[in-house]
């Protein structure tokens, strides 16, 4: 809330919190005096207004925060001079996976007031402090009393900004540049794919730092190395707030590193608070036992004539669906299909969308305690599955689903409407593969940047015609599919270059099917167990080759070689025909 409202609500406690904030800014020499006699109309017009906020922290203490309203800077500061990279969710999942498998010692640390360590250098900006906060600033530093001016009979204080104050448009980039300068100077090397991941070999093992602005995750197999690096960073940025232990809080996620080499990821408190807030706003309790799946099999269907939601429900819909999206991408991949559809309805939500939203929220309440588990059999064999549903949307576009796994759970997933129409299920599958494969390539490049070059990168498909298309390219392209060649046959190049091997996967074992349509019944629960990491990929996909079977000794018993993983389509079909068929009617109610 605003500090003005906070002071009215909490009184002296809020005033003390704001005094502590302004004292911190003064102690760090963030503000400099500016002679009021030199103020001009242009300087006053371009001055950034101070934004004062109050927040109740988890520990119960009030925290004051003073920022600058940097919106006016957008007019004269180019985007390329202000945008700063941040740690990608995909990179975060990969780092958690690596840390868990290698059983590294992990620490989380925050740099309090990080931006304030970065100087503005040759940049000039004024901050306009108004009202009660002028008195607080002058109580902190009486020297500013002489610089007070009055506008509309209210005290105003113009101060020069000397440091990268929060919400100034270039502050994030200034801090990022300062931080990586420190890391590079001390021997760290940035990952070429994600510039917010830095590595250094210490005592023969890799030390990794992944950072999102001022929040950092550092890991190494030796605790002493982590201690030494923390001391090093503390010498540049005093006052680090450090977490140690097996269960850590990072960027809103509760991450627990287990003894079995796996990581548990949860946002239970976040989702619980979200549900409680929704019930409070609706003044009703959600039926948490009413649904066994997050979406009905009619998720993609629209009710003709369904009316627009009223203003109150539209506002709730637009606020809460993105909140679920945040958790879904980090801890709840099992609700991706429902959330991806509802995100498309934000502009004009209707009554049928509301029913789908309420079903999703009720199901989340039922499963709020569920945790995601990710783990790897090793870090050099990656499996990707993609599947697409043909013409399932009202505009007859298809729906793409994809997952990536290293053995236990998925580290990435996607469920999205395709960007173009297609004339057959084969074309739909081809489009889906092309849309999801960039994620595969990203993880391949990121892992190589971390020092783990993939020995096998398997792409599983359940459509034999598409396998021929993506394997042979234009050689298997007839006049019926020429129109998709230019845009989507780049996949063939990746396969021919040896980066990706295509493997047939029976439809009944295609876990990406979970992301391409709203499954029901036993099949939903079977695939969900794998996606959430409660069951290993091999419990469903019989074509998965475990690590112990990938390597065999040669006749001398000294050298080893990688077992060939690539199956032909014919051999896969033959092995599938030898198994007892399962009646899908018991598993899939679609």
VEXDREN-2710 file (C-alpha; in Angstrom, 1 decimal):
% VEXDREN-2710
k/r/px/py/pz
1/UNK/0.0/0.0/0.0
2/UNK/1.0/3.6/-0.3
3/UNK/2.9/5.0/2.7
4/UNK/0.3/7.7/3.1
5/UNK/-2.4/5.1/3.6
6/UNK/0.0/3.0/5.7
7/UNK/0.6/5.9/8.1
8/UNK/-3.1/6.4/8.5
9/UNK/-3.6/2.7/9.1
10/UNK/-0.5/1.8/11.3
11/UNK/0.4/5.2/12.7
12/UNK/3.8/5.6/14.3
13/UNK/4.9/2.1/13.3
14/UNK/4.6/3.2/9.6
15/UNK/6.4/6.5/10.3
16/UNK/9.2/4.6/11.9
17/UNK/9.5/2.3/8.9
18/UNK/9.7/5.2/6.4
19/UNK/12.2/6.9/8.7
20/UNK/14.4/3.8/8.5
21/UNK/14.1/3.7/4.7
22/UNK/15.1/7.4/4.3
23/UNK/18.0/6.9/6.8
24/UNK/19.2/4.0/4.7
25/UNK/19.1/6.1/1.5
26/UNK/20.9/8.9/3.3
27/UNK/23.6/6.7/4.7
28/UNK/24.2/5.2/1.3
29/UNK/24.6/8.8/-0.2
30/UNK/21.7/8.2/-2.6
31/UNK/20.6/11.8/-2.5
32/UNK/22.6/15.0/-2.9
33/UNK/21.6/18.6/-2.2
34/UNK/20.4/20.8/-5.1
35/UNK/20.3/24.5/-4.7
36/UNK/16.7/25.6/-5.0
37/UNK/17.9/28.9/-6.7
38/UNK/18.9/26.8/-9.7
39/UNK/15.5/25.2/-10.1
40/UNK/13.9/26.0/-13.5
41/UNK/10.5/25.1/-14.9
42/UNK/12.0/22.4/-17.1
43/UNK/13.9/20.8/-14.1
44/UNK/10.7/20.8/-12.1
45/UNK/8.7/19.3/-14.9
46/UNK/11.3/16.5/-15.6
47/UNK/11.8/15.7/-11.9
48/UNK/10.8/12.2/-10.9
49/UNK/8.2/12.0/-8.2
50/UNK/9.0/10.0/-5.1
51/UNK/6.8/6.9/-4.6
52/UNK/6.6/5.8/-0.9
53/UNK/5.3/2.4/-0.1
54/UNK/4.6/0.3/3.1
55/UNK/4.5/-3.5/3.2
56/UNK/4.0/-6.0/5.9
57/UNK/6.7/-8.6/5.7
58/UNK/6.3/-12.3/6.4
59/UNK/7.9/-11.9/9.8
60/UNK/5.3/-9.3/10.7
61/UNK/7.5/-6.2/10.5
62/UNK/6.6/-3.2/8.5
63/UNK/9.0/-2.3/5.6
64/UNK/9.2/1.1/4.0
65/UNK/10.3/1.6/0.4
66/UNK/11.0/4.8/-1.4
67/UNK/11.2/4.6/-5.2
68/UNK/11.1/7.0/-8.1
69/UNK/8.3/7.1/-10.7
70/UNK/10.5/6.5/-13.7
71/UNK/7.6/6.6/-16.3
72/UNK/8.6/10.0/-17.6
73/UNK/12.1/8.7/-18.5
74/UNK/10.6/6.5/-21.2
75/UNK/10.3/9.6/-23.4
76/UNK/14.0/10.2/-23.6
77/UNK/15.8/7.0/-22.6
78/UNK/16.0/4.4/-25.4
79/UNK/14.9/0.8/-24.5
80/UNK/18.3/-0.7/-25.3
81/UNK/19.8/1.6/-22.7
82/UNK/17.4/0.5/-19.9
83/UNK/16.5/-3.2/-20.4
84/UNK/18.3/-5.6/-18.1
85/UNK/18.4/-9.5/-18.4
86/UNK/16.9/-11.6/-15.7
87/UNK/17.2/-15.3/-14.9
88/UNK/14.8/-17.3/-17.1
89/UNK/12.5/-19.9/-15.5
90/UNK/13.9/-22.5/-17.8
91/UNK/17.4/-21.8/-16.5
92/UNK/16.2/-21.9/-12.9
93/UNK/14.7/-25.3/-13.3
94/UNK/17.9/-26.6/-15.0
95/UNK/20.0/-25.2/-12.1
96/UNK/17.8/-26.8/-9.5
97/UNK/18.1/-30.1/-11.4
98/UNK/21.9/-29.9/-11.5
99/UNK/22.2/-28.9/-7.8
100/UNK/19.9/-31.8/-6.8
101/UNK/21.6/-34.5/-8.8
102/UNK/25.2/-33.5/-7.8
103/UNK/24.1/-33.0/-4.2
104/UNK/25.7/-29.6/-4.1
105/UNK/25.7/-27.3/-1.1
106/UNK/23.2/-24.5/-2.0
107/UNK/22.8/-21.1/-0.5
108/UNK/20.4/-18.3/-1.2
109/UNK/21.5/-14.7/-0.7
110/UNK/19.9/-11.3/-1.2
111/UNK/21.8/-8.0/-1.7
112/UNK/19.7/-5.5/0.3
113/UNK/19.5/-2.2/-1.5
114/UNK/21.3/-3.6/-4.4
115/UNK/20.5/-0.8/-6.9
116/UNK/21.9/1.7/-4.4
117/UNK/25.4/0.3/-4.9
118/UNK/25.4/1.5/-8.6
119/UNK/26.3/5.1/-9.3
120/UNK/24.4/7.2/-11.9
121/UNK/27.8/8.5/-13.1
122/UNK/27.2/11.2/-15.7
123/UNK/23.4/10.9/-15.6
124/UNK/21.4/13.7/-14.0
125/UNK/18.0/13.3/-12.3
126/UNK/16.1/15.1/-9.6
127/UNK/13.6/13.5/-7.2
128/UNK/10.6/15.4/-5.9
129/UNK/9.6/14.6/-2.3
130/UNK/6.3/16.0/-1.1
131/UNK/4.1/16.4/1.9
132/UNK/4.9/14.5/5.2
133/UNK/7.9/12.8/3.7
134/UNK/9.7/16.1/3.4
135/UNK/9.7/16.3/7.2
136/UNK/10.9/12.7/7.5
137/UNK/13.8/13.4/5.1
138/UNK/14.8/16.5/7.0
139/UNK/14.6/14.7/10.3
140/UNK/17.0/12.2/8.9
141/UNK/19.3/14.9/7.5
142/UNK/18.7/18.5/8.7
143/UNK/20.9/19.9/5.9
144/UNK/18.0/19.5/3.5
145/UNK/15.8/22.0/5.5
146/UNK/17.4/24.9/3.6
147/UNK/16.4/23.4/0.2
148/UNK/12.6/23.2/0.9
149/UNK/10.3/25.1/-1.4
150/UNK/6.6/25.5/-1.3
151/UNK/4.2/24.7/-4.1
152/UNK/0.5/25.3/-3.5
153/UNK/1.4/26.0/0.1
154/UNK/2.7/22.5/0.5
155/UNK/6.4/21.7/1.3
156/UNK/8.4/20.2/-1.5
157/UNK/12.0/19.0/-1.6
158/UNK/14.0/18.5/-4.8
159/UNK/17.1/16.4/-4.3
160/UNK/19.6/15.1/-6.8
161/UNK/19.7/11.4/-7.3
162/UNK/23.2/10.0/-7.1
163/UNK/22.5/6.3/-7.1
164/UNK/20.4/3.9/-9.1
165/UNK/17.1/4.4/-7.2
166/UNK/14.4/1.7/-7.5
167/UNK/12.0/2.2/-10.4
168/UNK/14.2/4.5/-12.3
169/UNK/14.2/3.0/-15.8
170/UNK/17.9/2.4/-16.1
171/UNK/18.5/1.3/-12.5
172/UNK/18.2/-2.5/-13.2
173/UNK/20.8/-2.3/-16.0
174/UNK/23.2/-0.2/-13.9
175/UNK/23.0/-2.8/-11.1
176/UNK/23.4/-5.7/-13.5
177/UNK/26.4/-4.1/-15.1
178/UNK/28.1/-3.5/-11.7
179/UNK/27.3/-7.0/-10.5
180/UNK/28.7/-8.9/-13.5
181/UNK/31.7/-6.7/-13.5
182/UNK/32.5/-8.0/-10.0
183/UNK/31.8/-11.6/-11.0
184/UNK/33.9/-11.4/-14.2
185/UNK/36.8/-9.7/-12.3
186/UNK/36.9/-12.6/-9.9
187/UNK/37.1/-15.3/-12.6
188/UNK/33.4/-16.2/-13.2
189/UNK/32.3/-16.9/-16.8
190/UNK/28.7/-16.1/-17.9
191/UNK/26.6/-18.9/-19.5
192/UNK/26.4/-17.9/-23.2
193/UNK/22.7/-18.6/-23.3
194/UNK/21.6/-17.0/-20.1
195/UNK/23.6/-14.0/-19.0
196/UNK/22.3/-14.3/-15.4
197/UNK/24.1/-17.6/-14.8
198/UNK/27.8/-17.4/-13.9
199/UNK/30.3/-20.3/-13.4
200/UNK/33.8/-20.8/-12.1
201/UNK/35.8/-23.9/-11.5
202/UNK/37.0/-24.0/-7.9
203/UNK/38.9/-27.0/-6.4
204/UNK/38.2/-28.9/-9.6
205/UNK/34.4/-28.5/-9.3
206/UNK/32.0/-26.0/-10.8
207/UNK/30.6/-23.2/-8.7
208/UNK/27.5/-21.7/-10.1
209/UNK/25.6/-18.4/-9.3
210/UNK/22.2/-17.8/-10.8
211/UNK/20.7/-14.4/-10.1
212/UNK/17.5/-12.5/-10.6
213/UNK/18.3/-8.9/-10.0
214/UNK/19.4/-9.0/-6.3
215/UNK/18.3/-12.5/-5.4
216/UNK/21.0/-15.2/-5.9
217/UNK/21.4/-18.9/-5.8
218/UNK/24.9/-20.2/-5.3
219/UNK/26.1/-23.8/-5.3
220/UNK/29.2/-26.0/-5.1
221/UNK/29.8/-29.5/-3.9
222/UNK/32.0/-28.1/-1.0
223/UNK/30.4/-26.0/1.7
224/UNK/33.7/-24.3/2.3
225/UNK/33.8/-23.0/-1.3
226/UNK/30.3/-21.6/-0.9
227/UNK/31.4/-19.9/2.3
228/UNK/34.4/-18.3/0.6
229/UNK/32.4/-17.0/-2.4
230/UNK/29.8/-15.5/-0.1
231/UNK/32.6/-13.7/1.9
232/UNK/34.0/-12.4/-1.4
233/UNK/30.6/-11.0/-2.5
234/UNK/30.1/-9.6/1.0
235/UNK/33.3/-7.6/0.6
236/UNK/31.8/-5.8/-2.3
237/UNK/28.2/-5.5/-1.1
238/UNK/28.0/-5.6/2.7
239/UNK/24.9/-6.8/4.5
240/UNK/24.0/-9.9/2.6
241/UNK/21.0/-11.8/3.8
242/UNK/21.8/-15.5/3.5
243/UNK/19.8/-18.7/3.7
244/UNK/21.4/-22.1/4.3
245/UNK/20.0/-25.6/4.6
246/UNK/18.3/-28.2/2.5
247/UNK/15.0/-26.2/2.3
248/UNK/15.3/-22.8/0.8
249/UNK/13.0/-19.9/-0.3
250/UNK/14.0/-18.5/-3.7
251/UNK/12.0/-16.1/-5.8
252/UNK/8.8/-17.2/-4.1
253/UNK/9.5/-20.9/-4.4
254/UNK/10.1/-23.3/-1.6
255/UNK/12.8/-25.6/-2.9
256/UNK/13.9/-28.7/-0.9
257/UNK/17.0/-30.7/-2.0
258/UNK/16.5/-34.3/-1.0
259/UNK/19.1/-37.0/-0.2
260/UNK/17.9/-39.1/-3.2
261/UNK/19.2/-36.4/-5.6
262/UNK/15.8/-34.9/-6.4
263/UNK/14.3/-31.5/-5.6
264/UNK/10.8/-30.8/-4.3
265/UNK/9.4/-27.5/-5.5
266/UNK/6.3/-25.9/-4.0
267/UNK/4.2/-22.7/-3.8
268/UNK/1.8/-24.0/-1.2
269/UNK/1.6/-20.8/0.8
270/UNK/1.2/-18.7/-2.3
271/UNK/-1.7/-20.8/-3.6
272/UNK/-3.3/-21.0/-0.2
273/UNK/-3.3/-17.2/0.2
274/UNK/-4.6/-16.9/-3.4
275/UNK/-7.5/-19.2/-2.6
276/UNK/-8.3/-17.5/0.6
277/UNK/-8.3/-14.1/-1.1
278/UNK/-10.6/-15.3/-3.8
279/UNK/-13.1/-16.8/-1.3
280/UNK/-13.0/-13.5/0.6
281/UNK/-13.8/-11.5/-2.5
282/UNK/-16.5/-13.9/-3.6
283/UNK/-17.8/-14.2/-0.1
284/UNK/-18.2/-17.9/-0.6
285/UNK/-16.2/-21.1/-0.1
286/UNK/-15.0/-23.1/-3.1
287/UNK/-16.1/-26.7/-3.4
288/UNK/-12.7/-28.4/-3.1
289/UNK/-14.1/-32.0/-3.6
290/UNK/-16.3/-31.2/-6.6
291/UNK/-13.8/-32.0/-9.4
292/UNK/-11.1/-34.6/-10.0
293/UNK/-9.5/-32.7/-12.9
294/UNK/-8.8/-29.0/-13.5
295/UNK/-10.8/-28.8/-16.7
296/UNK/-13.7/-30.7/-18.3
297/UNK/-13.3/-32.3/-21.7
298/UNK/-15.2/-29.3/-23.1
299/UNK/-12.4/-26.9/-22.1
300/UNK/-11.7/-25.7/-25.7
301/UNK/-15.4/-25.5/-26.7
302/UNK/-17.2/-22.1/-26.5
303/UNK/-20.9/-21.7/-25.6
304/UNK/-22.7/-19.8/-28.3
305/UNK/-24.5/-16.7/-26.9
306/UNK/-22.6/-16.8/-23.5
307/UNK/-22.8/-13.3/-22.0
308/UNK/-19.9/-11.1/-20.9
309/UNK/-19.1/-11.1/-17.3
310/UNK/-20.0/-8.2/-15.1
311/UNK/-17.3/-5.7/-14.1
312/UNK/-16.6/-7.3/-10.7
313/UNK/-16.2/-10.9/-12.0
314/UNK/-14.2/-9.7/-15.0
315/UNK/-11.8/-7.9/-12.7
316/UNK/-11.4/-11.1/-10.5
317/UNK/-10.9/-13.2/-13.6
318/UNK/-8.2/-10.9/-15.0
319/UNK/-6.3/-10.8/-11.7
320/UNK/-6.4/-14.4/-10.6
321/UNK/-5.8/-16.3/-13.9
322/UNK/-2.3/-14.6/-14.2
323/UNK/-1.7/-15.4/-10.5
324/UNK/-2.3/-19.1/-11.3
325/UNK/-0.1/-18.8/-14.4
326/UNK/2.9/-17.7/-12.2
327/UNK/2.6/-20.7/-10.0
328/UNK/1.9/-23.1/-12.9
329/UNK/5.1/-22.2/-14.6
330/UNK/7.1/-22.9/-11.5
331/UNK/5.4/-25.5/-9.3
332/UNK/2.2/-26.7/-10.8
333/UNK/2.7/-27.9/-14.4
334/UNK/-0.3/-30.1/-14.0
335/UNK/-2.7/-27.2/-14.6
336/UNK/-0.9/-25.9/-17.7
337/UNK/-3.6/-26.9/-20.2
338/UNK/-6.5/-25.2/-18.4
339/UNK/-4.5/-22.0/-17.6
340/UNK/-3.2/-21.6/-21.1
341/UNK/-6.7/-21.6/-22.4
342/UNK/-8.1/-19.2/-19.8
343/UNK/-5.2/-16.8/-20.4
344/UNK/-6.6/-16.2/-23.9
345/UNK/-9.9/-15.2/-22.5
346/UNK/-8.6/-12.2/-20.4
347/UNK/-9.8/-9.6/-22.9
348/UNK/-13.5/-10.6/-23.0
349/UNK/-14.2/-13.2/-20.3
350/UNK/-17.7/-14.7/-20.6
351/UNK/-19.9/-16.8/-18.3
352/UNK/-18.7/-20.1/-19.7
353/UNK/-15.1/-18.9/-19.0
354/UNK/-16.1/-18.1/-15.5
355/UNK/-17.4/-21.7/-14.9
356/UNK/-14.1/-23.1/-16.3
357/UNK/-12.2/-20.7/-14.0
358/UNK/-14.1/-21.6/-10.9
359/UNK/-13.6/-25.3/-11.7
360/UNK/-9.8/-24.7/-11.9
361/UNK/-9.7/-22.8/-8.7
362/UNK/-11.8/-25.4/-6.9
363/UNK/-9.4/-28.1/-8.1
364/UNK/-6.4/-26.1/-7.0
365/UNK/-7.9/-25.8/-3.5
366/UNK/-8.3/-29.6/-3.5
367/UNK/-4.7/-30.2/-4.5
368/UNK/-3.1/-27.1/-2.9
369/UNK/-0.6/-29.3/-0.9
370/UNK/0.8/-31.0/-4.0
371/UNK/4.5/-30.6/-4.7
372/UNK/6.4/-30.8/-7.9
373/UNK/9.4/-33.1/-8.0
374/UNK/12.2/-32.9/-10.5
375/UNK/15.2/-35.2/-10.8
376/UNK/17.7/-36.5/-13.4
377/UNK/19.1/-40.0/-14.1
378/UNK/22.0/-38.1/-15.6
379/UNK/22.6/-34.7/-17.2
380/UNK/23.7/-35.8/-20.7
381/UNK/20.5/-37.6/-21.9
382/UNK/17.4/-35.5/-22.5
383/UNK/13.9/-36.6/-23.7
384/UNK/11.4/-34.4/-25.4
385/UNK/7.8/-35.3/-26.2
386/UNK/5.5/-33.2/-28.4
387/UNK/1.9/-33.9/-29.4
388/UNK/-0.8/-31.9/-31.0
389/UNK/-4.6/-32.1/-31.2
390/UNK/-6.1/-31.3/-34.6
391/UNK/-8.7/-28.6/-35.1
392/UNK/-9.9/-28.5/-31.5
393/UNK/-10.5/-24.7/-31.3
394/UNK/-13.5/-22.8/-32.6
395/UNK/-11.3/-21.3/-35.4
396/UNK/-10.3/-25.0/-36.2
397/UNK/-6.7/-24.4/-35.1
398/UNK/-4.8/-27.1/-33.4
399/UNK/-3.3/-27.3/-29.9
400/UNK/0.3/-28.0/-29.1
401/UNK/1.6/-29.9/-26.1
402/UNK/5.2/-30.6/-25.1
403/UNK/7.3/-31.7/-22.2
404/UNK/11.0/-32.1/-21.5
405/UNK/12.4/-34.5/-18.9
406/UNK/15.7/-35.9/-17.7
407/UNK/13.9/-38.9/-16.0
408/UNK/11.9/-37.7/-13.0
409/UNK/9.2/-35.0/-13.5
410/UNK/9.4/-32.4/-16.3
411/UNK/11.6/-29.4/-16.3
412/UNK/9.6/-27.6/-19.0
413/UNK/6.1/-27.9/-20.5
414/UNK/4.0/-26.1/-23.0
415/UNK/0.3/-26.0/-23.9
416/UNK/-0.7/-23.5/-26.5
417/UNK/-3.0/-22.8/-29.4
418/UNK/-1.2/-23.1/-32.7
419/UNK/-0.6/-20.0/-34.7
420/UNK/-1.9/-21.3/-38.1
421/UNK/-4.6/-23.6/-39.4
422/UNK/-3.7/-27.0/-40.9
423/UNK/-5.5/-29.5/-43.2
424/UNK/-4.6/-32.7/-41.5
425/UNK/-3.4/-34.2/-38.2
426/UNK/0.0/-34.7/-39.7
427/UNK/0.3/-31.1/-40.5
428/UNK/-0.9/-30.2/-37.0
429/UNK/1.8/-32.5/-35.5
430/UNK/4.4/-30.9/-37.7
431/UNK/3.4/-27.4/-36.6
432/UNK/3.4/-28.4/-33.0
433/UNK/6.9/-29.9/-33.2
434/UNK/8.2/-26.7/-34.8
435/UNK/6.6/-24.5/-32.1
436/UNK/8.0/-26.5/-29.2
437/UNK/11.4/-27.5/-30.5
438/UNK/13.0/-24.1/-29.7
439/UNK/12.7/-25.1/-26.0
440/UNK/14.5/-28.3/-26.7
441/UNK/17.3/-26.4/-28.4
442/UNK/17.4/-23.9/-25.5
443/UNK/18.0/-26.6/-22.9
444/UNK/20.6/-28.3/-25.1
445/UNK/22.6/-25.0/-25.5
446/UNK/22.1/-24.1/-21.8
447/UNK/23.3/-27.4/-20.5
448/UNK/26.3/-27.3/-22.8
449/UNK/27.1/-23.8/-21.5
450/UNK/27.1/-25.4/-18.0
451/UNK/29.5/-28.1/-19.2
452/UNK/27.1/-30.9/-19.8
453/UNK/27.1/-31.7/-23.6
454/UNK/24.2/-33.9/-24.4
455/UNK/25.1/-37.4/-25.7
456/UNK/21.5/-38.1/-26.7
457/UNK/18.7/-35.7/-27.4
458/UNK/15.6/-37.8/-28.1
459/UNK/12.4/-36.4/-29.7
460/UNK/9.4/-38.7/-29.2
461/UNK/6.5/-38.6/-31.7
462/UNK/3.4/-40.8/-32.1
463/UNK/2.5/-40.0/-35.7
464/UNK/4.4/-42.1/-38.3
465/UNK/3.6/-39.7/-41.2
466/UNK/5.1/-36.8/-39.3
467/UNK/8.2/-38.8/-38.4
468/UNK/8.8/-39.3/-42.1
469/UNK/8.3/-35.6/-42.8
470/UNK/10.6/-34.3/-40.1
471/UNK/13.2/-37.0/-40.8
472/UNK/13.3/-36.8/-44.6
473/UNK/12.2/-33.2/-45.1
474/UNK/11.1/-32.4/-48.7
475/UNK/11.9/-35.9/-49.8
476/UNK/8.7/-37.0/-48.1
477/UNK/6.7/-33.9/-49.0
478/UNK/3.9/-34.2/-51.5
479/UNK/1.8/-31.4/-53.0
480/UNK/-0.5/-31.7/-50.0
481/UNK/2.1/-30.4/-47.6
482/UNK/4.3/-28.1/-49.7
483/UNK/2.7/-25.1/-48.1
484/UNK/4.2/-25.8/-44.7
485/UNK/7.7/-26.7/-46.0
486/UNK/9.3/-23.3/-45.8
487/UNK/8.2/-22.4/-42.3
488/UNK/8.4/-25.8/-40.5
489/UNK/11.0/-28.0/-42.2
490/UNK/13.9/-26.3/-40.3
491/UNK/13.3/-29.2/-37.8
492/UNK/14.7/-31.6/-40.5
493/UNK/18.0/-29.6/-40.4
494/UNK/18.4/-30.2/-36.7
495/UNK/17.8/-33.9/-37.1
496/UNK/20.2/-34.3/-40.1
497/UNK/22.9/-32.4/-38.3
498/UNK/22.8/-35.0/-35.6
499/UNK/21.5/-32.8/-32.8
500/UNK/18.2/-34.6/-32.3
501/UNK/17.2/-38.3/-32.7
502/UNK/13.6/-39.1/-33.5
503/UNK/12.0/-42.0/-31.6
504/UNK/8.5/-43.5/-32.0
505/UNK/6.3/-43.4/-29.0
506/UNK/3.0/-45.2/-28.8
507/UNK/0.0/-42.9/-28.4
508/UNK/-1.0/-44.5/-25.1
509/UNK/2.4/-43.6/-23.7
510/UNK/2.7/-40.1/-25.1
511/UNK/2.8/-37.9/-22.0
512/UNK/2.7/-34.7/-24.0
513/UNK/-0.9/-35.7/-24.7
514/UNK/-1.7/-34.3/-21.3
515/UNK/-0.7/-30.8/-22.6
516/UNK/-2.6/-31.0/-25.9
517/UNK/-6.1/-31.7/-24.6
518/UNK/-8.0/-31.8/-21.2
519/UNK/-7.6/-35.5/-20.3
520/UNK/-10.0/-37.2/-17.9
521/UNK/-10.1/-40.4/-15.8
522/UNK/-7.3/-42.8/-15.3
523/UNK/-5.1/-41.5/-18.1
524/UNK/-5.2/-38.0/-16.6
525/UNK/-3.9/-39.4/-13.3
526/UNK/-1.3/-41.7/-14.9
527/UNK/0.2/-38.9/-16.9
528/UNK/-0.1/-36.3/-14.1
529/UNK/1.9/-38.6/-11.8
530/UNK/4.8/-38.5/-14.3
531/UNK/4.5/-34.7/-15.0
532/UNK/4.6/-33.9/-11.3
533/UNK/7.5/-36.2/-10.7
534/UNK/5.7/-38.7/-8.5
535/UNK/6.4/-41.5/-11.0
536/UNK/9.4/-42.0/-13.2
537/UNK/9.1/-41.5/-17.0
538/UNK/9.8/-45.2/-17.5
539/UNK/6.7/-46.2/-15.6
540/UNK/4.7/-45.0/-18.7
541/UNK/7.1/-44.8/-21.6
542/UNK/8.4/-48.2/-22.3
543/UNK/10.9/-46.9/-24.9
544/UNK/12.8/-45.0/-22.2
545/UNK/16.4/-46.4/-21.8
546/UNK/17.7/-46.1/-18.3
547/UNK/21.4/-45.0/-17.8
548/UNK/22.6/-48.4/-16.7
549/UNK/21.5/-49.8/-20.0
550/UNK/22.9/-47.0/-22.1
551/UNK/26.6/-48.0/-21.6
552/UNK/28.2/-51.4/-22.3
553/UNK/31.8/-52.6/-22.0
554/UNK/33.7/-53.6/-25.0
555/UNK/35.5/-56.9/-25.2
556/UNK/38.5/-55.6/-23.4
557/UNK/36.4/-54.5/-20.5
558/UNK/38.2/-51.1/-20.3
559/UNK/36.4/-48.8/-22.7
560/UNK/32.7/-48.0/-22.8
561/UNK/30.5/-46.7/-25.5
562/UNK/27.0/-45.3/-25.8
563/UNK/24.3/-47.8/-26.6
564/UNK/22.3/-46.7/-29.7
565/UNK/19.0/-45.2/-28.5
566/UNK/17.3/-44.5/-31.8
567/UNK/14.6/-47.0/-32.7
568/UNK/13.1/-47.3/-36.1
569/UNK/9.4/-46.8/-36.5
570/UNK/8.9/-50.4/-37.7
571/UNK/10.7/-51.9/-34.7
572/UNK/8.7/-49.8/-32.3
573/UNK/5.5/-50.9/-33.9
574/UNK/6.5/-54.6/-33.8
575/UNK/7.4/-54.4/-30.1
576/UNK/4.1/-52.6/-29.5
577/UNK/2.1/-55.3/-31.2
578/UNK/3.7/-57.9/-29.1
579/UNK/2.3/-56.3/-25.9
580/UNK/-1.2/-56.7/-24.6
581/UNK/-3.3/-53.7/-25.7
582/UNK/-5.0/-51.7/-23.0
583/UNK/-8.6/-50.6/-23.5
584/UNK/-8.4/-46.8/-23.7
585/UNK/-12.1/-46.6/-22.8
586/UNK/-11.1/-47.2/-19.2
587/UNK/-8.4/-44.6/-19.3
588/UNK/-9.6/-41.8/-21.4
589/UNK/-13.0/-40.1/-21.1
590/UNK/-12.8/-37.4/-23.8
END
